[in-house]
């Protein structure tokens, strides 16, 4: 039995675009008819049902079909169907777990590299700070070793006479 995308979408309760997206995302091998449309068999439909279950049943409203879905040609028992797709589901699940582990490892690697980079930057800042402290210490030492400059009496400001103006103001 071969179903079209719209039939599978109606059967799973999702839009045909969602079915096409899942086929591309999970690289599900399908035959195409002469018009280039996907043709689904019961094994693939069962696999997509599993994908829908794992995806949390895509939250988009199914489109109402313009024509009724094509009737089933072979009545395959559900148990036999599950047995036939179980190895495929196991393969997809193990591949998904492997990809998740690889993603976690990549994330750990990125964080490790960032930490090393930050540590290197901090070491550079500490080295620069130490050199600045040494420079300040040398400058302070040079400043302390210089004798005080003699004061030139001609450049000293004149002292104001305080109180003399008050006394003179009494006679004015």
Secondary structure, 3 states (H helix, E strand, C coil): CCECHHHHHHHHCCCHHHHHHHHHHCCCCCEECCCCCEEECHHHHHHHHHHHHHHCCCCCCCCCCCCCCCCCCCCCCHHHHHHHHHHHHHHHHHHHHHHHHHHHHHHHHHHHHHHHHHHHHHHHHHHHHHHHHHHHHHHHHHHHHCCCCCCCHHHCCCCCCCCHHHHHHHHC
